[in-house]
Amino acid sequence: MLPGILIPLSFFLMIFGIVYLIYSTRNRERLALIEKGVDASIFLQGREKGVSAWKILVVNLAFLLIGSGVGIFLALLITTYTSLEDGAVYPSIIFIMAGIGLLTGFKTAKDLDKE
């Protein structure tokens, strides 16, 4: 019973530690720059230009899901019409198509950022 509780607890503590480390480091870095007399407007640089982050995330997620769906369909076709085993075909085709989807999403997001 104890290992069943330790796994979610350690996962939560790991995520909390990472988030705490990111925010505390960022805060210390900003305070050090302010103490040196650097203008605080450098923290807002780059936010006005380009596409917002959520649009890029949605585009990449959409292409990932499309690639995974096409991968499942292709794996089904391959296993139906050939004598290959399901255990090797499904993960390989799904990962290949998901990678192609992410690559396409990256290229699309890069093109959106140019506009």
N, C-alpha and C positions, 0 to 999 in steps of 0.2 A: 504494500500500500504506500509506503514511503517514497519509493522511486516514482510512482505515478504523480505525486505531488511536487517532487523536486524538479521535474522537467519543466512544467509550465512556470513554476516560480523562478527558476534560473533563466528561462527565456525572457520573462518579464523584466528581471533585474538586468539582463544584458541589454535589452532595448532601452531601458531607463538610463543605464550607464552611458550608452553611446549618445543619446540625446542630451544628457546633462553635460557630457564632455564637449560636445559641439557648441552648445550655447555658452558655457562658461569660457571656453577658449575664445570664441568670437567676442564676448564681452570684454575679456582682458585685452585682446588685441585692439579693440576700439578705444578703450580707456588709455592705453599706451599711446596711441596716435593722437588722441585729444590732449594728453599731457605734453606732447611735443609741439603742440600748437598747429597741428594740421587741421585744415578746414573740414567740418563735419559733412560737407556736401559730397565728399568722395564716397560715402556710404550709399548714396542714392544714384551713383553713376551707373549707367547701363540699364536702368529700369524704364527709362522713357523710350528707348529705342527698341525696335524689334517686336516680335510676336510674344504674347504673354506665355508663361510657362505651362499653364493649363491647356492651352491649345496644342502645344507641341506634345504634351503628355497624351491628350486624347487622340491625336493623329497616330502616334506610335502605338498606343494600345489598340486602336482600330486595326492597324496593319498587322499587329501581332495576332489578334483574334482571327482575322481573315486568313492569315497564313496557317494558323493552327487548324482552322476548319478545312481549308483546302488540303492540308496534310493528312487529316483524318480521312477525308474522302479518297485521296489518292492511295492511302494505305489500304483502305477497304477494297478498292479496285484491284490493287496489286495482289492482295491475298485471295481475292475471289478468283481471279483469272490466271494465277500462277500457283506453283506448289511451294512457295516460300512460307515459312512459319510466321505466325502472328507476333510472337514474342520479339522478333528482331525488326520486323518491318514497321510496325506501328510507331515505336519511339523514334526510330531513325528518320522516317519520313516526316513525322510531326516536328521534330527538332530542326530538320533541314528547312521545311517550309516556314516555320516560325522565325528562323534566322533570316530567310529571304524577306519575310514580312517586316522584320525589324530594320533590315538594311533599306528596304523601300521606304519605310516610315522615316528613317533618318534622312534620306535624300529628299523626301517631300518636306520635312521640317526645315531642312537647310534652304530649300527653295522658297519656303514661306518667309524665312528670316531675311532673305535678300530683298523681298518686296517692300 
